[in-house]
Amino acid sequence: MNKVSEYIKLSYEELMNKVTWPTWEDLQESTIIVMIASLFIALLIGVIDLASSTSLGMFYQLFQS
């Protein structure tokens, strides 16, 4: 049990004194970058999905009587 309490104490000390936390401005900038990247990737996947759906639909129509 002593090892667990020592681990918790050392973890708390490291989080409070050794970790460099980002500023509010850094967090906002990172959030905007992630939102833009997510939107871009969603649009790209949507375009790929539409293109593959259309091309497969045309391909299947070739073999229907």
LUMTORSE-440735 format. One record per residue (C-alpha): residue in three letters; z, y, x. Coordinates in Angstrom, 1 decimal, always signed. Each point is the difference from the previous one (the first is absolute). Example, Ala and Ser with C-alpha at 12.3 -4.5 7.8 and 13.67 -1.06 7.14 Angstrom:
BEGIN
+-----+--------+--------+--------+
| res |     up |  north |   east |
+-----+--------+--------+--------+
| Ala |   +7.8 |   -4.5 |  +12.3 |
| Ser |   -0.7 |   +3.4 |   +1.4 |
+-----+--------+--------+--------+
// end
This chain:
BEGIN
+-----+--------+--------+--------+
| res |     up |  north |   east |
+-----+--------+--------+--------+
| Met |   +0.0 |   +0.0 |   +0.0 |
| Asn |   +0.6 |   +2.3 |   +3.0 |
| Lys |   -3.6 |   -0.3 |   +1.0 |
| Val |   -1.2 |   +1.1 |   -3.4 |
| Ser |   +2.2 |   +3.1 |   -0.1 |
| Glu |   -1.0 |   +0.9 |   +3.6 |
| Tyr |   -3.7 |   -0.3 |   -1.0 |
| Ile |   +0.5 |   +2.3 |   -3.0 |
| Lys |   +1.9 |   +2.6 |   +2.1 |
| Leu |   -2.7 |   -0.1 |   +2.7 |
| Ser |   -2.8 |   +0.2 |   -2.5 |
| Tyr |   +1.6 |   +3.0 |   -1.7 |
| Glu |   +0.5 |   +1.8 |   +3.3 |
| Glu |   -3.6 |   -0.6 |   +1.0 |
| Leu |   -1.3 |   +1.2 |   -3.4 |
| Met |   +2.1 |   +3.2 |   +0.2 |
| Asn |   -0.3 |   +0.9 |   +3.7 |
| Lys |   -3.1 |   -1.6 |   +1.5 |
| Val |   -2.6 |   +0.0 |   -2.7 |
| Thr |   -2.3 |   +3.0 |   -0.3 |
| Trp |   -0.6 |   +0.7 |   -3.7 |
| Pro |   -3.2 |   +1.8 |   -1.1 |
| Thr |   +0.2 |   +3.5 |   -1.3 |
| Trp |   -0.8 |   +0.8 |   -3.7 |
| Glu |   -3.3 |   +1.5 |   +1.1 |
| Asp |   -1.0 |   -3.2 |   +1.9 |
| Leu |   +0.8 |   -2.1 |   -3.0 |
| Gln |   -2.1 |   +2.2 |   -2.3 |
| Glu |   -2.9 |   -0.1 |   +2.4 |
| Ser |   +0.2 |   -3.8 |   +0.4 |
| Thr |   +0.2 |   -0.4 |   -3.8 |
| Ile |   -3.1 |   +2.1 |   -0.5 |
| Ile |   -1.9 |   -2.1 |   +2.7 |
| Val |   +1.1 |   -3.2 |   -1.7 |
| Met |   -1.1 |   +1.2 |   -3.4 |
| Ile |   -3.4 |   +1.1 |   +1.2 |
| Ala |   -0.5 |   -3.3 |   +1.9 |
| Ser |   +1.0 |   -2.0 |   -3.1 |
| Leu |   -2.4 |   +1.9 |   -2.2 |
| Phe |   -2.8 |   -0.5 |   +2.5 |
| Ile |   +0.7 |   -3.7 |   +0.2 |
| Ala |   +0.2 |   -0.4 |   -3.8 |
| Leu |   -3.3 |   +1.8 |   -0.4 |
| Leu |   -1.6 |   -2.1 |   +2.7 |
| Ile |   +1.2 |   -3.3 |   -1.6 |
| Gly |   -1.2 |   +1.3 |   -3.4 |
| Val |   -3.5 |   +0.7 |   +1.3 |
| Ile |   -0.1 |   -3.4 |   +1.7 |
| Asp |   +1.2 |   -1.7 |   -3.2 |
| Leu |   -2.6 |   +1.8 |   -2.1 |
| Ala |   -2.8 |   -0.8 |   +2.4 |
| Ser |   +0.9 |   -3.7 |   +0.2 |
| Ser |   +0.4 |   -0.3 |   -3.7 |
| Thr |   -3.4 |   +1.6 |   -0.6 |
| Ser |   -1.8 |   -2.1 |   +2.6 |
| Leu |   +1.6 |   -3.2 |   -1.2 |
| Gly |   -0.9 |   +0.9 |   -3.6 |
| Met |   -3.6 |   +0.5 |   +1.0 |
| Phe |   +0.0 |   -3.3 |   +2.0 |
| Tyr |   +1.4 |   -2.0 |   -3.0 |
| Gln |   -2.7 |   +1.5 |   -2.3 |
| Leu |   -2.7 |   -1.5 |   +2.3 |
| Phe |   +1.1 |   -3.5 |   -0.9 |
| Gln |   +0.6 |   +0.5 |   -3.8 |
| Ser |   -2.7 |   -1.2 |   -2.4 |
+-----+--------+--------+--------+
// end
